[in-house]
């Protein structure tokens, strides 16, 4: 995806993201790279699983500018 966001100074910066997903039975593997103008991109790998028909759980591990990023979340679709 491509977009823009307003930074703390009120200026607009471009954002970008690219992801690849692959179903592996009951889980989906995803690889992604994302970031914004004037910053190093973040790269991550993660898994997503449908807990219920309208509820997903996911977790990812990545790196950005030498720092480790971890995420865990729930997505409710309605």
Secondary structure, DSSP 4 states (H G I P E B T S, - for coil): -EEEEE-TTS-EEEEEEEEEEEEETTEEEEEEEEEETTSPPEEEEEEEEEEETTEEEEEEEEEETTEEEEEEEEEE--
